Amino acid sequence: MREPRTHTRPRPRRPPRPATRRSGRGQAHTLEAFAAATILLASIVFALQVTAVTPLTASTSSQHIENQQEAVATGVLAAAAENGTLEPTILYLNNSSGSFHGNTFEGQYVSGGPPTRLGETLNATFLERGIAFNLYVHHRTSDRTIRRETVVRMGGPSDNAISARWRVTLYDDDVLYAADNTPTTHTLANSTTFYAADVSPGPLYNVLEVEVVVWRM
């Protein structure tokens, strides 16, 4: 006796996964890669713009050097005023001729500072390091205008020159100094050749402003 045949229903085949899911993942990865590349490129461009130096951009190192020179020049004038060597330099004048003592050209020192303690300090601080300087004295005239007396002129300052100033108050009884840096008996009140005028009827003679201009040669 034959056994009855049993028919098994074939299992239905799973439909293939839609291609859109795979392509969607691929597109997402592509977009992520593109975004990352865009961010990286933008970062590089920004960094180049920040670090780029053009001919019109001031050099940081040069500015730092100029700031140092200005601080040193101010310190030299402050120290000279403190130790009493600033005033004798601006009073280092021949009462007969009205010009500064020593080797000058048209009444000005051209190869360095005057032969005074301040001049020696300026030479040691700047000239011996390849830095030129000019030294001026600004003073008021009898008609209240400002005039400049040149003490040292080593040339025309360059574009990177710096300037430092210090005020000095002179009185009628202040005296001129001789060539050997000793005080004389010629007071400002009695001098007729001193470059600054007596602008006050009292004991005050004038307020001068000493300026040193420094630049790299």
C-alpha positions in Angstrom: 0.0 0.0 0.0 1.5 3.2 -1.1 1.9 6.1 1.3 0.2 9.2 0.2 2.4 11.8 -1.3 2.9 14.9 0.7 3.3 18.1 -1.2 5.4 20.8 0.5 4.7 24.4 -0.4 7.9 26.0 -1.7 9.2 28.8 0.5 8.7 32.2 -1.0 11.8 33.9 -2.0 12.7 37.1 -0.2 12.6 40.0 -2.5 16.0 41.6 -3.0 16.8 44.6 -0.8 15.9 47.8 -2.5 18.9 49.5 -4.1 17.8 52.8 -2.7 19.0 51.9 0.8 22.5 51.1 -0.5 22.6 54.1 -2.7 21.3 56.3 0.2 24.2 55.1 2.4 26.7 55.8 -0.4 25.3 59.3 -0.9 25.5 60.0 2.8 29.1 59.0 2.9 29.8 61.1 -0.2 28.2 64.1 1.4 30.1 63.6 4.6 33.4 63.4 2.7 32.6 66.5 0.7 31.7 68.4 3.8 34.9 67.4 5.5 37.0 68.4 2.5 35.2 71.7 2.3 35.9 72.4 6.0 39.5 71.4 5.6 39.9 73.6 2.5 38.3 76.6 4.3 40.6 76.1 7.3 43.7 76.1 5.1 42.5 79.3 3.2 41.8 81.0 6.5 45.2 80.0 7.9 46.9 81.3 4.9 45.1 84.6 5.1 46.0 85.0 8.7 49.7 84.2 8.3 50.2 86.0 5.0 52.6 88.9 5.1 52.2 91.5 2.4 54.6 94.4 1.6 52.1 96.7 3.3 52.1 94.7 6.5 54.3 96.0 9.4 56.8 93.5 10.5 56.2 92.3 14.1 59.9 91.9 14.8 60.7 95.4 13.4 57.9 96.9 15.5 59.3 95.1 18.5 62.8 96.5 17.9 61.4 100.1 17.5 59.5 99.7 20.8 62.7 98.6 22.5 64.6 101.5 21.1 62.0 104.0 22.2 62.0 102.5 25.7 65.8 102.7 25.8 65.9 106.3 24.5 63.4 107.3 27.2 65.4 105.5 29.8 68.6 107.3 28.8 66.9 110.7 29.1 65.3 109.8 32.4 68.5 108.5 33.9 70.4 111.6 32.7 67.8 113.9 34.3 68.0 111.8 37.5 71.8 111.8 37.8 72.2 115.4 36.7 73.9 114.9 33.3 71.0 116.1 31.1 71.1 119.8 32.1 74.9 120.3 31.7 74.7 119.1 28.1 72.1 121.6 27.0 74.2 124.3 28.8 77.5 123.1 27.3 77.9 126.4 25.4 80.7 128.9 24.8 79.4 132.2 26.1 81.6 134.2 23.7 80.6 132.5 20.5 77.2 131.1 21.5 78.1 127.7 20.0 78.7 124.3 21.6 82.2 123.4 22.6 84.3 120.9 20.7 84.5 119.7 17.2 81.2 120.8 15.6 80.1 121.5 12.0 78.0 124.7 11.7 77.4 124.5 15.4 76.2 120.9 15.5 77.8 117.6 16.4 77.7 115.3 13.4 79.7 112.2 14.3 78.2 111.4 17.6 77.2 113.0 20.9 78.8 116.0 22.5 81.9 115.4 24.8 79.7 115.3 27.9 78.5 112.5 30.1 75.2 112.4 28.3 77.0 112.3 24.9 79.1 109.4 26.1 76.0 107.6 27.2 74.3 108.1 23.9 77.3 106.9 22.0 77.7 103.8 24.1 74.0 103.0 24.0 73.3 103.7 20.3 76.2 104.6 18.1 78.4 101.7 19.1 75.6 99.4 18.2 75.1 100.8 14.7 72.2 103.0 15.6 72.2 106.7 14.6 70.6 109.5 16.6 69.9 113.2 16.5 69.6 115.4 19.6 67.3 118.5 19.6 66.3 121.1 22.2 62.8 122.6 21.8 62.2 126.0 23.6 59.8 128.8 23.6 60.7 132.2 22.2 59.7 135.6 23.5 56.7 135.6 21.1 55.5 132.3 22.5 56.4 130.2 19.4 58.4 127.0 19.6 61.9 126.9 18.1 64.2 123.9 17.8 68.0 124.0 18.5 70.0 121.1 16.9 72.7 119.7 19.2 73.5 116.5 17.3 72.6 115.8 13.7 74.0 112.5 12.3 71.7 112.6 9.3 68.1 112.4 8.1 66.1 109.9 10.2 64.7 106.9 8.3 61.0 105.8 8.3 61.6 103.5 11.3 62.9 106.3 13.5 61.6 106.7 17.0 61.6 109.7 19.3 61.8 110.3 23.0 61.5 113.6 24.9 62.2 114.9 28.4 61.4 118.4 29.8 64.1 120.4 31.6 63.3 123.6 33.6 66.0 126.3 33.6 66.3 129.2 36.0 68.0 132.6 35.8 70.8 131.5 38.0 71.7 128.4 36.1 75.2 128.7 34.6 76.9 127.7 31.3 79.5 124.9 31.3 83.1 125.1 30.0 84.7 122.8 27.5 86.1 120.6 30.4 82.5 120.2 31.7 83.0 122.4 34.7 80.5 125.1 35.6 81.4 128.7 34.7 80.3 132.0 36.3 78.1 132.9 33.3 74.5 132.7 34.3 71.6 132.5 31.9 70.3 135.8 33.2 73.6 137.5 32.2 74.2 135.5 29.0 73.5 137.2 25.7 74.4 134.3 23.4 72.3 131.4 24.9 70.0 130.0 22.2 66.9 130.0 24.4 65.3 133.3 25.5 64.2 134.3 29.0 60.4 134.1 28.8 59.6 134.7 32.4 60.0 137.9 34.5 60.6 135.8 37.7 63.4 133.4 38.5 62.1 130.9 35.9 64.1 131.2 32.7 62.5 128.8 30.3 61.2 125.2 30.0 63.1 123.2 27.4 62.2 119.9 25.9 65.1 117.6 25.0 64.4 115.2 22.2 66.5 112.3 20.9 65.6 110.7 17.6 66.9 107.2 17.0 67.0 105.0 13.9 68.9 102.0 12.6 71.6 102.8 10.1 
